[in-house]
Amino acid sequence: VDCVMREFLEETALNVEVIEHFYTTDFFQVSAFDENHQVISIYYLVQSDELNSIRPIDPQEPNQKFKWVELCDLTEEHFTFPIDKKLVRDFKNLE
């Protein structure tokens, strides 16, 4: 939980509160970078009163960007990685 809060602060300059663990990868996902490694993703539900204070994108990191999307508008196309796409499918099936 401390790591999640620290990473949010480092990456988005947002202080967040961790509400609960949401999901951990429950299937084998081989790494795209090394076929001998597995990827595990862990997701948490967080909240923040600072959503309007996201720091500007660093020009030294052109591939980095943050975008807030309403959960009802979230689609698999918002993501690149298979685990993230699966999570969107699972989430949509709960609705």
N, C-alpha and C positions, 0 to 999 in steps of 0.2 A: 504494500500500500504506500509506504514511504517512497519507493522507487517511482510509482505511477505519478504521485504528486510532484516529485522532483523533475521527472521528464516533462510533464506538462509545463512546469515553470520554465525549464530550459528551452523547450521547443516552441512554446507559444507565449511565454511571459504571463501565463494565467495561473492564478492560485485556484486549485480545485479541491473539492471534497470528494473522496471516494465513497460512493453510496453502497456498492456491492460488486462482487465478482459476477460477471455476466456469462462468460464462456471461455473454455479452454479447448483447443483443438482435440477432437476425439476420433481422429482417423490419421492414417499415415500420409504425410505430405513430404515428398522428397524435396530437398533444396534445389532451387533453380541454379545455384552456383556450384554445388558439389553433390553429385548423386549418391555419395556415401554418407550424407547428413540428412537428418530429418528436421523439419521446421515445426516448432510449437508456437502457437500464438495464444496470448492470454488477454482477455478483454474485460474491462471494468466499466461500470456505469458511474459517471462522475457528474458533478454539478459545480457551477461557478456563478458568482454574481458579476464577473468581469468580462463577459463575452464580447462586449464592445471595445475591449482594449487589446485586441490581438496586435502583436507587433508587426511592423511592415516586413515584407519578404526581403531577406538579405540578398543583394545583387551578387555576392560571392557564391551563393547557393542557388543557381537558376532553376534547378529541378524541384526545389522545395516550395510548396505552397499549401496554404490552409484554406479550407472552404467549409463553411457550416451549411449543412443541408438538413431540412426538416425530415424527421424519420419517415413521415408518410411519403416523401418525395425520393427517398433513397432507392437506388437501383444497383444492380450488379455492375453496370457500366461505370459507376463511380470508382470502381476498384480494379486493380491489376492482378492481385494475388488470389489464387483459388480458395484459400481459407476465408478471406474477406467476402468473396462472392457467395460461398456456402452460407456464411452467417447472414447475409442479406436474404437469401432464399428462405432460410429457417425462420428468420424474423417475420418475413412477409406471410409465411404459412401460419403464424400465430394469430395474425389479425383476423 
